[in-house]
Amino acid sequence: MPFTTPPVSPTLRIRVFLALPDDITDERALALRVLERLPYDESLLDRIVLETVTWDKPRADTPVPSTTPPEEAISQQRPKPSECDIVIAIFWSRMGTPLPPGYTKPDGSTYLSGTEWEYFDAVHGSHQAGRPIILLYRRTEAPCIALDDPLFQEKELQWQSVQTFFASLTNPEKPMPPEIHEYAAPDAFESILTWHLRESVQMLLSDHASDSSIMAPGLRRERPHWRGSPFPGLRALSKQDAAIYFGRGKETEELIHSLAAGTRFIAVVGTYGTGKSSLVAAGILPQLRDNAISGSRDWIQVQFTPGGLGPNPYLALAAGFKPVLNRHNRTLHEQAHIFETDPDALKELVGMMLRDQPKWSELLCFVDQLEELFTVVDEKHRTGFSRLLARAANLPGIRIVATLRADFYQNCVEQQVLAELLRNGSYPLAAPGIDALYEMITRPASRVGLCFEEQLVEHILEDTGTEPGALPLMAFALEKLYEKRNEGELTQSAYDTFGGVRGAISQYAEDTFLTLDRHIQTTLESVFHELVEVDPTEGGWVATRRRVLQDKVAPTPESQALVSAFLKARLLVQDRGPENKPVVEIAHEALLHNWPRLVEWIQKTGGSLTMLPRLPPGNRDSVTQVPDTAPHWLQQRLRLAEDTLERLKADVNESAHALLTADHDTTWRQTTMVVMGIVLFLVFTGFSVFTYTVADGNPKYAAGMLWERVLYEMGASGLKNWEPRMVHIPPKGLPMPFPMGSQEGNKDEQPVHSVQITRPFAIGKYEVTFEEYQYFTDKTGSLLPGDRGWGHGRQPVIAISWEQAQRYITWLSVVTGKTYRLPTESEWEYAARAGTDTRFWWGDDINQNGKIWANCDGCGSQWDNLQTAPVGSFEENPFGLHDTAGNVWEWVQDCWHRDYHKSPPTNGAAWTEKADGDCKRRVLRGGSWYDFPRFLRPANRSSYGIGIRNHALGFRVALDLY
């Protein structure tokens, strides 16, 4: 269903009373969050106004409704529970503090606590006037009371009071006992309360529509003050964005719970683009401000990044304490020096900050992007600063929450003190799932009254996927979509104009770049040379961003123009650095991974970018000193260094130039002899051509491939057991013409056009399995992708990019002497349809005839939206193929084209024409285990970049028959 705004109707004003003792802090925070979000539910938008009533003391350190006498609350003009529309009463281990004398039940007994009085006041109102609706909850988790706890007896008495209270409610002699909603722990409470509140509100809407005491005819709900886009784009969310932060409720509560349990250090660890910074800044910090932990509203929050002010992390830390430093006439540089030299400096400064705060106040230090300790911070500061963090985590009154990119976890482990912190305080953050992404898309839109065109949300979810790194791309695409909104509606046509989730940032960056004059464009490499940090990894380079003084990034008018253009486009962001000078950084690392121009440059020059830090420091004046102390470099390293000087025009010191010159002759003589010998050998044997055209220039790989071919011809190769099973298409005769595409499907499936495949072919009966692919990896030393714990064997191999599929197919073809390949898009659709013209090959209903036909999100199988199914788990289609619908998306040969308007091939060939297509993206077919049924239709199309891998991507092979 599309996300739409219901018609305007009279708005219902509803009072909700929270009755709960002071041990229910977790549930209190959850209840407040549910109440804050409920008015933005799709079915309730603009129909209700919720007023939350509690008897907390203003500015109190903890919520204490049980200690507030009713007459005091009433005198403050706070309504009684009986005067509200809904009362939420929650109990666990305490009944609360007894009321003063004078408050007795009708039978003369005293109330156990103020919370019990609130509950029975609500019951009395419900009996007299039919309201409030009472929602009574009880946490069943047993409280933990230490035997040596000085308050042991008091806590035991409170626990017994709770037992007595519920025993009285469930007394079989009493008529109509109340419904008690039990839950095991706070994690389960939020969803239960949301469901019950939604039902209660709907009941009030239907039963009291004419009750003027709660109706406000014509009243429009005043939305929270929010200007501009509710989507963050590439920027991380901050505390000010809490009102538009959705989708991470479970993670937020788990981290809050950990802090409430006394944890002093937590590192949120995840890959780039999983929303680590936003989770802390927009999720955790605002909830602490709202007293999610008793007294946390009075905590002082300090935030910094280790490299925020350059290579000195002590300076960045000092900046977080700037208010107190100003009061004591101390500069940032002075305090940074104190941090570096005095082990107790932080303890002293924290004491100064908390001096005038309530006794329960603490300092919460948010260390964002801890990986900057290894990418920006000077190496000489790393160990000392790590020790400072470890020392801080053991000081009373200090809590530390950090974020860390997972690929730098090993760097931290190598620092002994950081390893100890991470061992006891790591929180792994996975990429958000489909449900979380749905909230992130629809909930912020509801804040400003936006609605989505039908099926657009599903398209965005499909394009986004659940792989790490997809989240910032989705956020950026949503921001672009907001800019193209049409009178409050977000449309598919606007989404298509910028290429959707994957194309948005790439197209935007490229468009921004191409608007610049040619002489300005030429400075791109020198600018990003300063802004990008690279480290070697298997198969290439991992790139991260870094902050640099703007004067260093853009020293010339041309580079200044490029930086200004990228700042205006928000692809770069600007901040203030040391001495209030402007610093620049890339807005988000998604740009490093999704702008082809930049990706290609990083891969080509990655080695060059890593060279400069290894060159000798510029503190030597004599050239003759260098060769005596410097080791000889390999020719490869020499070439990389020379390439750095030539391509990047880097500011390399004279000593480095001297080293290159002095070492050049020796390294050239040493390597030339070796290279010439290899070249002569390759030319002599004819092996060279094969190695560099088929085996990626890897002689060992080429030799192994040819040897496997010999074994295959002799019948001695194990591949005989693991070669894919093929099916001739069609089974008999020649392929018949068929209508490719769908008039009722997505725009990329149109127009429907006739295709006549001109010759038979064969296609895999199953998707390529782990056991088939593993034979290839074992023989070639290639990397076998992970299976997420779903198993190998007959499971379809997953996390395979288009490039990896091509590598496997090349190897398979050489070893067998057959012409294996990926199927073309038209071949795939013809084979998947298998001569049928229904929505799916088995019919128009996903569960035709009450059967389960596939694995998807909504197919009804045991694997739905959980994982892949073993190949062949479902019935084969009329051509004898399994799993052409669901399980994993399957790569095909064709380049991506937006639709079929530009003369696609009609003979079954692959559409690789680049004129209006994108050959860096290839087509995917068939849907997967986490996709909705509509994506399983044979005509449905999708695409990804050729290097993309995720756990819903696999492939099957095709074979030329002659």
N, C-alpha and C positions, 0 to 999 in steps of 0.2 A: 504494500500500500504506500502511496506517496505521503510524504510528510507535509501536512497542510495545517492551516490555521482555522479552527472552527469559526462559524459565523458569530458575530457580536451578539451577545445576549446579556440580560441583566446579571450583574456580578454578585455572587453570594459572599457575604462577609462571615467568616467562620473563626470562632475563638477556640484554640486548642490549649488545654491546660496540661502541664507536665508535673506529675506528682511522683517524686522519686527521692530516696535517701541519698546520703552523700557518698555511698560506695559505688554508685552507678554512673561514674564519670564517662566511661566509654560509650554506654548506651545514650547518655545525655547528648554527647557530641553527635552521635549518629542520628538521633531523633531530630535534633536541630537541623542537620543537613537534609534529612528527608523532607522536613517541613519547608525548608528554604527552596527545595527543588520541585516539590509537588505542583505548585501553580503553573509550572512550565511543562507539565505532562501534556502530551499531544491532545488527549481527550478533555483536559481541563483548562487549556490555555484561554485566558481572558474570561473565565467563568467564575473564578473564586479569588478571594483575598483571605489569606491566612494571617491571623494574629496569634502569636505564641505567648502564653501567659505562664510565668514562673514566679515563685516567691523568693527568688534570690535577693540577697541584700545588694543594693547598688555598690559596684566597685568591690565586692567581696572577693576574697582570694579563692574561695571554693563555692560551688553551688550548695546552699544549705537550706532548702525549703522546709525541712523538718524542724529547724530551730526557729523559724519565724512564726511567732504566734499569729493566729488568724486575725485577731483584732488589729495587730500592727500592719499586716498586709492590707486589710480592708481600709484602714485609715489612710494608707498610701494610695487609695482608690484602685487597688488591684482586685479584679473580680474573683469571687469564690469559684471553686470548681463547679458547683451547681449552676452557676450563671454562664457557663461556657457550653459550647456545642459538642466538643469531644474532649475526653479526659484520658490521658495516657498515664497509667500507673505501672511502675516497674519496681520489682524487688529482687534482692539477691541474698546478701549475708547480713544486712542490717535493716531494722525497722526505722531507725533514726532516733533523734533525741526526744525524750518525753516532753509534753507540753506543760506549761505552768499549771498550777492548781486552778480548778474551776471548769475544766473541760472534761466532761464525763459523757458516756454513752447513755441512751435512754434507759438502759437497765441499771444505771448507777456505777458501772465499772469505768475505769479510766482508759483513755486511749493509749495504746502502746507507743505512739509517736505522732508527730504532726502529719506525717505522710498518711498514717491510717485515718486521721481526721479528714484529710483531703479526700481520701477514697470514699469514705462513708458519706461525706457531704455530697459527693457526686452521685452516689447511689440514691440518696434521699431525693435529689433533684430529678433523677431519672424516673423514680417512682411517682413523683408528684406531677411532673410536666412532660414526661416522655423524653427528656433529654437532660444531661448530655449522653452521647454514646460513650460507653466506657470500654477501653481497651486495657485489659489487665495482663501483665507479662511477669514471668518468673524465670530467672536464670537458674538452671539446674546444676551448673558446675559447682562442685564442692569448694568452699573457700579454703585457702591454705593459712593455717594459724600455727605459728611456731610455739612449741611448748615453753620456751623461755621468753616469750613475748610478755613484757610487763603488763600489757592490756589483754592478756589471754582470757581472763574471767569476763571482762566486759564484752569482748568479741563473742565469747561462747554464749553469753546471755542474749546478745543481739540475734545470734543465729537461732537460738531456741525461740525467741519472740517471733521470728519469721515463720518457723514451723507452726507455732501456735496460731498465728494469723491465718495461714492457709488451711490449717485443720478446721478452724471455725467456719471458713467459707465453704468447705466441702462436706460439712456435717450433713449426713443423709436425712436428718430430721428436718432440715430447713428446706422450704420449697424453692425450686428454681435456683440452684447454685450458679454462681457466675461462671462464664467460660474463661478458663485460665490458659493463656498461650505460653507454653514452655519452650525454651531454647537452650542449647548447650553452652554457648559462649557468644560474645559480642559479634563475632564474624557472621553468625547466622541471623542476627537480630535485624539488620538493616532491610533485607529483602522481605522478611515477615511483616515488619512495620509498614513498609511501602505498600504492600498488597492490602493490608487491613485499612490503612488510611484512605487508599484510593476507593475501596468499597464503601467506607463510611461517608466520604465526601459525596460519592455518587448517590448514596441513600439520602443525604441531606438535600442534594440538588433536586431529587424527585419528590421527596416527602414534604419539604418546607418551601416550595417555590413561591407560595403566597404569604409566607410569614414575614411581615414587615419588620419584625424585630431583628431578623438576620439578613433581610434582602436590602440591597441598595440599588433600586431600579435605575438603569442607565449608567451606573457607575462604571467607569473603565479602570481596570487595574493599572496602577502606575508602575511601569516597568522600572527595574533598577536603572539608575543613571548609567547609560553606556553610549558612547559616541563612536561612530566609525565601524570598522569591520570587527565582527566577533571572532574572526579567525586570525591567528597570530602570524601567518606566513612563516618566514624562516627564523624569526626571532623566538627565543625561549620565553615562556610565560613568566611573569613576575608576580609578586604578592598582590599587585593592583589588578591582576587578571583573574583572581580567584572566582569571580562571578561567571566567567566563561570557561572554567576548567572542569572538564568532565571525562569520564571513562577510566579513571584510575582510583575509584573509591576503595576497592579491596586493598590495593597496594598502600594507599594512604593510611588506612586504618591499621594495617599490619605494622607499619613503621611507627605510627603514633603509639600503638600498643607496646612496641618494643621500648620506646622512650619512657613510657609510663612505668614499665617494669624495672627501670633503673639503668638501662643501657647508656653508657657514656660516649660511645663512638659507633657510628653506623656509616658504612660506605655503600652507596647505591651503585652497583656495578652493572653495566650493560654496554652493548655495542653502540656505535654512533647512531643517533637518530631514534633512540627508543624513548626519549622524553625524560631523561634523568633529571636535568636541571628544572624542568617545568614541574615534575612531581614534587620536588622539594619546595621550590619557590612559590608555586601556585596551589599546591596541595597541602603540604605539611605546615609551612610557616603560618598561613592564615588560620588554620585550625588551632594552632597553638595560641595565636592571638585571641581566638574565640574561647579559650580556656578548655581545650580538649583534654588537657591534663590539669588536675587541680593546681591552680596557681599559675599556669603557664601564660595567662594573659599578662602577667607581670614580668615574664622573662625578657631579657634584652637580647635582641637578635643582631648578629654581626655577620656580614657576608663579604667574601672576597674570592678571587681566583689567584693561585700562586704566582702566575705570570702577569697579573693584571697591570702592574706598573713596571714591567720589564723583567730583567733576569734576577732581580733581588726579591725573593718572596717575603722577606721581613718587611720590606717597604709596603707591599700589598696588605700584609696583616696589620701594620700600623695604621693604614688608611681606614680600616674598619673601626678604629677607636678614635677617629678624628675629633668627635665632640668632646671627649674627656681630655684629649691632648690640648685642645684649644683652651680649655678651662685652666690648664696647668702650664700654659705658655711653652709647650713643647712641640717641636717640629716633627714631621714625619721621618726625616732622615735621622734625627736624634733618637727617636723611639726605635727605629729599625736597628740602629747600632746597639741599643740597649737589649733588644730582643736577641740579637746575635751573640752578645757577650755575657749576658746575665741569665742563668738558668731560671731564676725566680722572677724575671721581669713580667711575665704574663700573669702570674699569680697576683703580683702587686697591682697591675693595671686592672685586672678583673675586680679585685677588691675595691678599687677606687670607683669603678662603674656601678657596683652593687651597693655602695655605702649608703645611699639614701633610698634604696628600694626596700620593699617588704622582705622579711626574713626568708620567705620561701622563693624569692626571685633567684634565677640562675642566668647564666650566659649561654645562649645557643649560638654556636659558631658554624656557619654554613660555608664549607670549603668547596666551591664549585670547580669542576674540571681539574681534579687532582693530577691528571696526567700532564698538566703543564709543568709539574715538577721535573719532568723528563724531556719536555719539548721546548720550553722557554727558559726555565730557571737555569742559571749558571751551575755547572756541575759542582763547583766548590761549596755551594750552599745546600745541596741535596741532603746529605747526611745530617747536618746540623738542624735543618728545618724539620726533617722527619722525626728527629729526637724531640724537638719542641712540640710537635703534634702529639707524640706519644705521652710526653710529660703532661700536656694539657688535658688529655683524656683521663688522666688519673687524679686530676685536681678536683676537689669538691666545688660544686657550683658551676661546672663547665660541662656542656654537652657539645659534641661535634657530629655534624652530619656532612658527609662528603659525597661527591659524585665522581665516578671514575670510569673511563672507557675500558671495556673488557680487554682490548688488545694491549693495554699497558699494565694489566694485572701482574704479569711476570716481573715487570720493572719494579713494582712495589714489593713483591715477594723477595727480591734481591736485597732490599733494605730491611735488615732484621727487625727493626722496631716497627716498620710498617707491616711486615708480615704478621707480627703478633697482633696488631690492631685488626687486620683483615681476618685473621683466623677467628677472632671472637665477635666481629661486627661487620659481616658482609651481607648485603641484601641483593641477590641477583634479580635484575629487572629484565624480563623478557619483552619482546615486541608486543604491542597490544593485540589482543584477539579481535575477531570480527565484532563481537558484542560491544567491546570497548570502543572500537573505531566508529561503530554506528552512533554511540553516544557523542563522541567527539565531533561528528559531522552534524547531527541533528539538534543536540541540546544548545550549543552556542547560537545556532540559527534561530531557535525559538526565543532567545533573549531579545532579539530585535525584530521579531515578527516575520522572519523570512520563511518561505516555503519552497520545497523542491518539486520540480516537474516529475511526473510519474516515472518511476524506474531509475531516475538519475542517481539516487543514493546507492542503489544496488550496483550501478555501473562504477561509481567511485570506489565502492568497497572492492569490487572485482579488480579494478586497476591498481588499487593500493596493495592488496595482499597483506600478509602478516609477517613478512620478513623484516629484520632489522634494517633501518635506513629508510623505510617507506613512509614513516610517520611525517617527517618534515616535508617530504614531497607532497603528501596529501594536504598538509596545512597550507603550503604555498599555493597549490592548485585551488583550494577553497578560497583563499584570499583573492586570487585572480578571478574566480567565479563571482565573488561578491562585487568586484569592480565592474563586472559585466551584467549585474542583476537587472531585471526588467520589472520595475514597479513592485518590488518585494518578492519576485519569483526568481529562483535560480534554475536555469534552463539547460537542456542537453545541447542545444545549438551553441550556446555560449561556451559550454565545457569543451565542445569539439574544436572551437576556434583556436585554442592554445594547446591542443594535443593531450588534454587530460592530465592525470597525475604525473606520469613519467615525462611527458613532453613539456610540462609547464616551465620548470626551471631551466631546462635546456634551451627551449625556444626563447624564453625571456632573456637569458644571459646572451644568447647569440644575437638576438635582435638589438639588445643594448650595445653590444660590441660593434655590430655592423653599421650602426648610426654614426660611428666615429669616423673622422677623417683617417686616411691611410697612414699618415705619419704619426697619428696618435695610437693607432692599432699596433704599430710596431713596438710599442713599449709594454705590451701585455706581459711578455716573458720576464722582463726585468722587474715589473711590479709584483708579479706573483712569485718570483724567486724570493722576494722578501717575506711574502705572506704565507708561504707553504713550507712546512717541515716534513721531510720524508724519512722513512726507515725501511730497510729492505725486508721483504717477506717472500714467502714461497710464490714464485711466478711473477714477481713484480715489486711494487713499492706500496707501502701504506702511507697515505698522506694525511696530515693534520694541519690545522690552521694555527697561526700564531699572531700575537699583537706586536705591532711595530710602530715606532714613531712615524708620523705621516711625512715628516721631512725626509726620512730615510727611504720610505717607500716611493715617494714622488719627488725626486730632486730636480726634475726638469719641467718646463712648462707643458711638454707633451704628456709626460707621465702624470702630472697634476690634473690634466684634463681627463685622462682615463679614470683616475681615482674619483674625481668629482662626479663623473657620469655613473660610475658603479655605486657611489654613495647615494646619489639621487634615486637610483633604481633599487636601493636597499639590498643590493648584492654584497656590498661592503657596509660595515657600520663603523661609526666614529665614537670615540670616548676621550676622556681627558687622562693623561698619564702623568709621569713625574714632572714636577714644576708646572703643572697645569697645561702641558703641551699636548696637542691632539695626537692620539694613537688610532690606528686603523687595523681592522681584522676582517676576515671573510665572515659574512653573516651566518652561514651554517655550512658544515662540512658536506652537506648534500650537494653543494655546488661542485666540490672536488670529485664527486663520484658520478655525476649525472650530466655534466656539460661536456660533450664529446671533445670539443677543442681543448679543454683543460685536462681532461683525462688522458688524451693522447700525448699532450705535452709532458705530463707528469711521468708517464711510462717511458717516454723517449729520453727524458733528461733526469730521471730519478737518480741514476748513479752520479750524475754531475752535481745534483743538488746536495748529495751527501758528502761530496768531496771537500767543500770549503772548510767545514769544521775540523777536518783532519789535516789541513795544511798547517805548516808551522806558524806560530803566533808572530805578529809583526813587531817583536821587541828586539830584533837583531838588526844591526846595521851592516854587518859585513857579510857579503855574499860567500866568502871563502869559508865561513863558519858552517854553512848549511850542509854541504856534502859530507863533512867529517862526522856529523852526528845523525844524519837522516838515513834510514834504510833505503835500499833500492826498491822501487815500485815495479810491479808487473806491468807489462805493456797495456793490459786492459785498463789498469788504474791510471796510467799515463794518458791514455786516450780520453778517459773520462775527464781528467783534469783539464786537458787542452780544450776539450769540448766546452767545459764550463767557462773558460776564459773567452772563448770565441763566441758562444751562443748567448751567454748571459751578461757579458760585459761586466762581470762582477768586480767589486772593489777588492782585489786580492793584493796582498802586500808584496813588496819587492823580494822578500826572502822566499816566498812561494814561487815566484817567477825564477829565481836563481836555482831553486831546487829542481824545478822542471827542466831547466836548461842543462844543469850539470848531470842530471841522471839520464837525459835523453839518449845520448850516444850508446851508453852501456846497455840500457834496456832494449834498444832497437837491435843491436847485434845479437843479444841473447835470444830474443823472440823470433827474429827473422829466420834463423836457421831452423828452428822448430817448425815454424809455419810453412817454410818452403818444403821441408820433408813431408809434412802432412799433405800439402797440395799435390806434390809429385805422386804420392801414393794414391790419392783419390783419383787423380787424372788417369793414372796407370790402370786402375781396376774398374773405372767407370762407376765407382761407388758414390762419387760426389753428387752426381745428378740426383740419384735416388735419395740420398741423405737429405739434401737441402730442398727438394721439391715435395717429398712425401713424409720424411721423418723429422721435420722441424729442425733440421740441421744437427740432429743428435745421432752420431755414428753408432753408439751402443744400442740405441732404440732401433735404428735401421737394421743393424746386424741381427738383433733379436727377432725382428719382424720377418726377415728373409729366412732365418733358420726355422721359424715356426711354419713358414710356407713349405719348406722342404719336408718337415715332419707331417704336415697336412697331406701333401701329395703321396707320402709313403703310408698314410693311414695310421701314423703314430702320434698324431697331435691330439691332445685332450679336448681341443675345440670341437671335435666331432660330437661331444656330449653337450656342449654349451652353445652351439650355433642356433640362432633364433629359428623357430618353426615358422615356415612361410605358407601362405595360402594364395593360390592363383585367383586373380580378380579379373573378370568374373569367373566363377568356377567352370562355366561352359561358354563357348562361343566368344564373340567380341563384345567389348563394353557398349552398352546402349547409350544414346544421348540422354541427358538428364538436366532438369532445371536447377542450376546452382544458386544458392542464396535463399532468401525468404522475404516475401513482400510484407509479412506481418512481424518480422523480426526487427533487429536494430538497424540503424541507418547504414552501418558498415556492411550489412548483408545485402544491400540493394545496389543497383537493380538486379532482379532475378534475370539470369541469362543462361542460354543453352550451351552445354559443353558436351563435346563428343571426344572421348578419350580414344586416341587412334590406334593404340595397341595394348594388348593385355600386359599386366604386371603382377608381381607378387608383393604381398605385404605381410608383416608379422601377425601371426595369429594372436599373440599377446603383446603387451608392452614389454620392453626389454627388462629383464629381472635383475636383481642383485647378483644371483649366482652366475648369470651370463656375463654381466659387466665385470664381475670380480675376476673371472678368468683373464679378461683383458688387462685389468690393473695388475694382477699378479705377474703376468708375462712382460709387462712394459714398465713396471715401477711407477705407474700413474697413481693418483690419489683416489681411493675409494671413498665416496661421500658417506657421511654419517646417516644412520637410519632412524634417529630420534628414539631408539629403543623399540621400534616397531618390528624389528627382525629383518634378516637377510633372506636367503633362499628364494622362494617364489614371490616375494614382495616385489613390486615394480621398483626399479632403481629410481631414486629421487635426488633432488638438488643437482640436476644435470643442466648445464647451460647448452645453448645451441652449439657453441664452439666445441664443448666436450663431446657432444653427440657426434659431431663431424669427425673428431679425432678417432672415436671408437669405430665409426663406419669406414674410415680410411684404412685403419688397421685390419678390420674384418675383410675388406675387399682384397687387400694385398695378400693376406694369409690364405684366403679361399680361392682367389682367382676369379671371383664373381663380382658383379657390379652392384654392390649394395649402395644404398643412398637413403636419404630421408624421403618420404612420400611428398608429392606436390600437394598443394592445398586442394585442388580439384580431385585428385586421386583419393585423398583422405576422405573428403565429403562423400564421394561416390561409394567408397567402400563402407563408410559408416551408415549411409542410408540403406545400402543393401537392397535397392530396388523398391523401397517404401516411400510414401509421400506423406506420412503422418508426422506429428510433432516430434516424437521419438521413433526409433525404428520399430518398437513394439506397440505403438499406439499413441494417442493424444494425452493420456493420463500417466503421470509419473508412476503410479501404482496400478497400472492397467490390470484388470481382472483380479485385483487384490493381491498381486505378487510384488516381490521386491526385485527390481531389475538392475539396480546399479548402486554405487556408493557415492553419496553426495550429502549436502546439508538439507535433508528433507526427503531422502529416498526411502528411509525406513530400515536401513541395514544396521547391523551391529557396529559398523565402523563409521557411521555417519558423523561428519564434522569432528572426528577424532583422529583418524589415521587412514592410511591406504589399506586396501584389502588385498590378499594374495591374488595374483592374476588367475583368471578363470573361475572366480567365485560366483559369477552370475552367468545366466544363459547366454549362449553365443547368438550373434545375429544371423540372418539367412545366408550370409556369405561365409559363416564359420568363424567370425572374429569376436573376441571377447574384449570387454571394457572400452569400447569406443565411446561410451558415455560414462563420465565420471572417473573416479579413482585418481588419475593424474592427467594434467594437461600434457598434450603431446606436440612436440616441435614438428613443423613441416619445413620444406625447403624455401618457401616463398618469402620475399621481402614484404614488409608491411605497407599496404595501401589502405587509405581511409575507407574506400568503398569500391564498387565495381564500375564506376562511371568512365574510367580512362582505359577502355579497351583491354580488359584482361584476356589472357590466352583462352581460347575455346577448344584447344586440342588436348588438354590435360597437362601441358607443360607447366613448369614453375614460373611464376610471375616475378622475375628478378629485375625488371626494368627500373632503373633508378630515377628516371625523369620526374615522376611524381610520387615515387615510393621512398621508403627509408630502409636501406639494406643493412643498417646497423641494428634494426629491429626485425625480428622474424615472427611469422604467424604461429599461433598456438591454437589447438583444436581440442574439443571434447569435454572441457570442464574437469573438475577434480572433487576430491573428498570433502572439501570445505565450501564448495560453491552451491548456490541455490539451483534447483532443478532447471530453471530456464536456461542456464548456461550449458546444459548437457545436450541441447538440440544439435543435430548434425550440421546445421547452417551457422551456428554461433561461432564468432571469431574473437580472438584476442591477440595480443602481441607483447613481447618483452625484448629488451636489448639482448644482443647475442652473448653477452657475458654474464647475464643475470642467472642466478641459481636460487631456487627456494624449494621447500619441501612439498610443493604441489606440482613440480615440473618433472616430467619424464619424457620418454619417446618410444616409438616403435619404428622398425626399419622397413624399407621397401627394397625391391630387387627387380632389375631389368631382366626380362626373360630371354631376350635376344637383341 
